[in-house]
Amino acid sequence: MSNNVETILSRYLHRRERLLDMLIALQELDGYISSSSVSALAAGLNISPLDVRETISFYHFLHDAPAGRHQIYLADTVIARMKGYEWVKEALTEALGCAFGEVTDDGEFGLFDTQCIGLSDQEPTMLVDGIPFTDLTPDKVKTVVAALKAGVSPEVLANPDNVDGKTKSYVHSLVDSNICQSGPIFFRERVDIDNVIQDVVTYLPAEVIEATSTSKLRGRGGAGFSGGLKWRLCHDAPGDTKYVICNADEGEPGTFKDRVILTESPEQVFAGMIIAGYAVGAREGILYLRYEYRYLVRYLEHTLSDMRQRGLLGTSVGGNACFSFDIRIQLGAGAYICGDESA
């Protein structure tokens, strides 16, 4: 068993449900997932190599063959095609000397198409090793590729001022939120989340569910499903183990609301998960974050860490010794299967 695989298996405690995390970690180390790594993972998890390969083949951003030290994905969307996509695509192939779906002869660059990456408000766009580059032009593409060939990392290239990756300023250095007018979400007096959670956990879970139903809070999906009813169904479902899952994949072409909300108000999202967890009797929350937004991970993890230090996550949440709840981030890898109770 390779040292990399052994280390990753230990990090995730040999838990089969963390296979996707392990595959992403391996790819980030080696650039792809080799046959030997597949065999070692399968042995370490006591599953068949076919199970591992099946998972790899399902996800768009996972590779089982060398895909370049730098992996570039150009978003092919209707909006991009209205704003110079073909010129940008041609500039990329010329600058790299390889076609889309191929790897350069020296193994340095892999060039790929992808669907919408949640940046439709600033197309054409591409991801380079997960770092977004927006408002592309042929000249900008040539400049980026030249810098990469000269050894400049994508993160340094996109963030020349070296803004701390844990801050909102870092995210803004990569991607503009493009909030153009005031409203009830981003330009209002901030609610004291600490006081809200400390207050909520003094009520009975049933009282929180009833208040949520009375508020007429609804889900953001097309059905506008009642939040209070969903929480009541989960609370009343048989079984002692419950989860709160926040679906931040938003794979529909042209959407980017989750990106903006998680950039501007992550604490509000996490607070909602905490309150839902208290209401339904869950101890764990999972933020399912699309792979295309992995540049947000450090910022979101820092937000979670800060909330733990303030007693809003972990044990005795909000001062209630009977309520323990924490949140972890689960990265996807390029497939829109999550969030629904039947998924």
C-alpha positions in Angstrom: 0.0 0.0 0.0 1.4 3.4 -1.0 2.2 5.9 1.7 -0.2 8.3 0.2 -3.1 5.9 0.3 -2.3 4.7 3.8 -2.1 8.3 5.1 -5.5 9.2 3.5 -7.2 6.0 4.8 -6.0 6.9 8.3 -7.1 10.5 7.9 -10.7 9.3 7.2 -10.6 6.4 9.7 -11.1 3.8 6.9 -14.8 4.9 6.7 -16.3 3.8 3.4 -18.7 6.7 3.2 -15.7 9.0 2.9 -14.5 7.3 -0.3 -15.2 10.4 -2.4 -13.0 12.5 0.0 -10.3 10.0 -0.3 -10.4 10.0 -4.1 -10.3 13.8 -4.2 -7.3 13.9 -1.8 -5.5 11.3 -3.9 -6.1 13.2 -7.1 -4.9 16.5 -5.6 -1.7 14.7 -4.6 -0.9 12.8 -7.7 -3.0 14.5 -10.4 -5.0 11.4 -11.1 -6.0 8.1 -9.4 -3.8 5.2 -10.5 -4.7 1.6 -10.7 -2.4 0.8 -7.8 -4.1 3.5 -5.7 -7.5 1.9 -6.6 -6.4 -1.5 -5.5 -4.9 -0.1 -2.2 -8.0 1.9 -1.4 -10.3 -1.1 -2.1 -8.2 -3.3 0.2 -8.1 -0.6 2.9 -11.9 -0.2 2.8 -12.7 -3.9 2.3 -14.6 -3.3 -0.9 -13.9 -4.4 -4.5 -11.7 -2.4 -6.9 -14.8 -2.3 -9.2 -16.7 -0.3 -6.5 -13.9 2.3 -6.5 -13.6 2.5 -10.3 -17.4 2.8 -10.5 -17.2 5.9 -8.2 -14.3 7.4 -10.2 -16.1 7.0 -13.5 -19.3 8.6 -12.2 -17.7 12.0 -11.3 -16.6 14.4 -14.0 -13.6 15.8 -12.2 -12.0 12.5 -11.3 -9.4 11.0 -13.6 -8.0 7.4 -13.7 -5.2 8.4 -16.1 -2.6 11.2 -16.0 -4.5 14.5 -16.6 -1.7 17.0 -16.4 0.1 18.7 -13.4 -2.1 21.7 -14.1 -5.7 20.9 -15.0 -7.7 23.5 -16.9 -11.4 23.4 -17.3 -13.1 26.0 -19.6 -16.8 26.4 -18.9 -18.9 25.8 -22.0 -22.2 27.7 -21.4 -24.7 29.7 -23.4 -23.6 32.9 -21.7 -19.9 32.2 -22.4 -20.7 31.6 -26.1 -22.4 35.0 -26.2 -19.3 36.6 -24.7 -16.3 35.3 -26.7 -16.1 31.6 -25.7 -14.8 30.4 -29.1 -12.0 33.0 -29.2 -11.0 32.0 -25.6 -11.1 28.3 -26.5 -8.9 28.9 -29.6 -6.4 31.0 -27.5 -6.1 28.2 -25.0 -5.4 25.5 -27.6 -2.8 27.7 -29.3 -1.1 28.7 -26.0 -0.9 25.2 -24.7 -0.3 23.4 -28.0 -2.9 20.7 -27.4 -6.6 20.0 -28.1 -9.4 19.8 -25.5 -9.6 16.4 -23.8 -5.8 16.0 -24.2 -2.6 16.5 -22.1 0.4 18.4 -23.3 3.4 16.3 -24.4 5.4 17.3 -21.3 2.5 16.3 -19.0 2.3 19.8 -17.5 -1.2 20.7 -18.7 -4.5 18.9 -19.2 -7.2 20.8 -21.1 -10.9 20.0 -20.7 -14.4 21.3 -21.3 -16.9 21.5 -18.5 -20.4 22.7 -17.9 -21.5 25.7 -16.0 -19.2 26.3 -13.0 -21.4 28.8 -11.2 -19.8 32.0 -12.6 -22.3 32.9 -15.3 -22.3 36.5 -14.1 -18.7 36.9 -15.3 -18.2 34.6 -18.3 -16.1 33.4 -20.0 -14.5 31.5 -17.1 -12.2 28.7 -16.4 -10.8 26.7 -13.4 -7.1 26.1 -13.2 -6.4 23.5 -10.4 -9.7 24.6 -8.9 -8.8 28.3 -8.9 -11.3 30.4 -10.9 -10.3 32.9 -13.6 -13.1 35.1 -14.8 -14.0 37.6 -17.7 -11.6 35.8 -20.0 -10.2 37.2 -23.2 -7.7 35.7 -25.6 -5.0 38.1 -24.3 -5.8 37.2 -20.7 -5.6 33.5 -21.5 -2.2 33.9 -23.1 -1.0 35.9 -20.1 -2.2 33.2 -17.6 -0.7 30.3 -19.6 2.6 32.1 -19.9 2.8 32.7 -16.2 1.9 29.1 -15.4 4.6 27.9 -17.7 7.0 30.2 -15.9 6.2 28.5 -12.6 3.7 30.9 -11.1 1.0 28.9 -9.2 -2.6 29.5 -10.2 -3.4 30.8 -6.7 -0.6 33.3 -6.7 -1.6 34.4 -10.2 -5.2 34.9 -9.2 -4.4 36.4 -5.9 -1.2 38.5 -6.4 -1.8 40.5 -3.2 -1.5 37.3 -1.2 -4.8 37.9 0.6 -5.3 35.3 3.4 -7.3 32.4 2.0 -9.5 32.3 5.2 -11.1 35.7 4.6 -13.9 37.0 2.5 -11.4 39.4 0.9 -9.6 36.4 -0.5 -12.8 35.1 -2.2 -13.5 38.6 -3.5 -9.9 38.7 -5.0 -10.9 35.7 -7.1 -14.6 36.2 -7.8 -16.9 39.2 -7.7 -20.2 38.6 -5.9 -21.9 41.2 -8.2 -24.5 42.3 -5.7 -26.0 45.3 -7.3 -28.9 46.4 -5.0 -29.8 46.4 -1.4 -32.3 43.9 0.0 -33.1 41.8 3.1 -30.1 39.4 2.8 -26.9 41.3 2.3 -27.5 44.9 3.1 -29.5 44.8 6.4 -28.4 45.2 10.0 -26.8 41.9 11.0 -28.6 39.6 13.4 -26.5 38.5 16.4 -26.2 34.9 15.5 -24.7 33.9 18.9 -27.7 35.4 20.7 -30.2 33.7 18.3 -28.8 30.2 18.8 -28.4 30.7 22.6 -32.1 31.7 22.6 -33.3 28.9 20.3 -31.8 26.1 22.4 -33.9 27.2 25.4 -37.1 26.2 23.6 -38.3 22.6 23.1 -37.5 21.2 19.6 -41.3 21.0 18.9 -41.7 24.7 19.7 -38.9 25.5 17.2 -40.6 23.4 14.5 -43.9 25.1 15.2 -42.4 28.6 15.0 -40.7 27.6 11.7 -44.1 26.4 10.3 -45.8 29.6 11.5 -43.1 31.8 9.8 -44.0 30.1 6.4 -40.3 29.6 5.7 -40.0 27.6 2.5 -37.2 25.8 0.7 -35.3 27.3 -2.2 -36.2 24.4 -4.5 -38.8 24.7 -7.2 -41.5 23.1 -5.0 -41.1 25.7 -2.3 -41.5 23.0 0.3 -42.5 24.1 3.8 -39.5 24.2 6.1 -41.5 23.5 9.2 -43.1 20.4 7.6 -39.8 19.1 6.5 -38.3 19.5 9.9 -41.4 17.8 11.5 -41.1 14.8 9.2 -37.4 14.4 10.0 -38.0 14.8 13.7 -40.8 12.2 13.7 -39.0 9.7 11.5 -37.9 6.5 13.2 -34.3 6.0 14.2 -32.0 7.8 16.6 -29.5 9.2 14.0 -30.6 12.2 12.0 -28.6 14.5 9.7 -29.0 18.0 8.3 -27.8 18.3 4.8 -27.3 21.7 3.0 -27.3 21.2 -0.7 -24.8 23.7 -2.1 -24.2 22.0 -5.4 -26.5 24.2 -7.6 -25.6 22.4 -10.8 -28.4 23.9 -12.9 -26.8 26.0 -15.7 -26.8 29.7 -15.1 -27.3 29.6 -11.3 -24.9 31.1 -8.7 -27.0 32.1 -5.7 -25.4 29.5 -3.4 -21.9 30.9 -4.4 -22.9 34.4 -3.4 -24.8 33.4 -0.2 -21.9 31.3 1.0 -19.4 34.1 0.2 -21.4 36.9 1.8 -23.3 35.2 4.7 -21.8 31.8 5.5 -22.6 32.2 9.3 -26.3 32.6 8.5 -26.3 29.4 6.5 -24.5 27.5 9.3 -26.8 29.0 11.9 -29.8 27.7 10.0 -28.3 24.2 9.9 -27.6 24.4 13.7 -31.2 25.4 14.4 -32.5 22.7 12.1 -30.3 20.2 13.8 -31.7 21.2 17.2 -35.2 21.0 15.9 -34.9 17.5 14.3 -32.6 15.9 16.8 -29.5 15.7 14.6 -25.9 15.7 15.8 -24.2 16.2 12.5 -24.7 18.6 9.6 -23.1 18.2 6.1 -22.6 21.1 3.7 -22.5 19.4 0.2 -20.3 21.8 -1.7 -19.9 21.5 -5.5 -16.3 20.7 -6.6 -16.3 23.9 -8.7 -16.5 25.9 -5.4 -13.6 24.2 -3.7 -11.8 27.6 -3.6 -14.3 28.5 -0.9 -13.3 25.6 1.4 -10.6 27.3 3.5 -12.9 30.4 4.0 -15.8 28.2 5.1 -13.7 26.0 7.3 -12.3 29.1 9.0 -15.9 30.3 9.6 -16.8 26.9 11.1 -13.7 27.0 13.3 -14.6 30.5 14.6 -18.1 29.3 15.4 -16.8 26.3 17.4 -14.6 28.7 19.4 -17.7 30.7 20.2 -19.6 27.7 21.5 -22.0 27.5 18.5 -20.7 24.1 17.3 -19.4 21.1 19.1 -20.7 20.1 22.6 -23.1 22.1 24.7 -24.1 24.3 21.7 -25.4 27.7 22.7 -25.0 26.7 26.4 -27.4 23.7 26.2 -25.6 20.8 27.7 -28.0 18.3 26.0 -27.3 19.6 22.5 -24.2 18.6 20.5 -23.9 19.4 16.8 -21.1 19.9 14.3 -20.9 20.6 10.6 -18.5 19.2 8.0 -18.0 20.1 4.4 -18.4 17.3 1.8 -17.0 18.2 -1.6 -18.7 16.8 -4.7 -16.7 15.9 -7.8 -18.9 17.0 -10.7 -22.3 15.2 -10.5 -25.6 16.6 -9.5 -26.8 13.9 -7.2 -27.4 15.2 -3.7 -29.9 16.9 -1.5 -33.1 15.0 -2.1 -34.3 12.5 0.5 -34.3 9.7 -2.2 -30.8 10.5 -3.5 
